[in-house]
């Protein structure tokens, strides 16, 4: 089914004027739908079946999460302009449409007068990212995570990535001594968050799953974060992974594709601003154990991504898109270099969260 035909199957309440590709996402096909008689616009998406083979579970999670946030905001005396994407049902009443080819389509109301950024450039932006992630977690802090489906089993479970690495490394003709050394040095710490969860130290909560900078919507006028988008990866998990991944991705100004390892560093100023914004929203429900494991999370998630890049390099670049045979090896080295910078500043990072041991 073409995007125009799919858009016509949803309850937009008017005549559609235009449907055009929107954004640069690497997973789903995204379109912006404009109406003929109203300024309201919509986001139409075709979910990638290779990544989300059971879209019904994804949409069940999306409905649970958005409905809960809407309810919390209705009960609040002050929302600070926070907005939640509104799921638009199709004409048959369901939250999504399966076309004749088996593709899943869904629609949401477009949040106007907002912008996204690809990098954090100021302390104010960093603070807003932390506050936005904190607001997202706080609004969902009383939603039973067990009601959500795990649509990405094994995602952010570092020991499973280690098992995959061990399997691939046994047969791969490729190798890199520096990466192998990092992996073996950090192998004993790979279980730290999963063990804490198993011991009851860290509760299962609703996590976003992909809190990178371009999933935060900034209001054009105020510069404040007013929403988080790309909720396909929402699932039951540990919010430590969310904050850790947010810090990993935002506090490396050189980026994941840095050509010069010497430029890769973990920016403590950016980290401090994100954590200050985050704790300002979440202090009411975070436990001492939550604070204790935040540093471990940023260190572990950085190691995990480097491990995944290196494993994919050994396997012949089957998961991550690569420009050449060693692209994912270079990406792994960036993450492992960033990991060294994080660990060199470990005490400072722990002090920011109040999680000093």
PyMOL commands that set and color helices and strands:
alter all, ss='L'
color gray80, all
select helices_A, chain A and resi 3-7+55-75+123-139+145-147+158-171+177-189+192-198+213-215+231-233+239-250+261-263+268-282+288-292+294-315+327-344+346-353
alter helices_A, ss='H'
color red, helices_A
select strands_A, chain A and resi 16-21+29-35+41-46+87-88+97-98+104-109+114-115+205-207+216-219+225-228+235-237
alter strands_A, ss='S'
color yellow, strands_A
deselect
rebuild
show_as cartoon
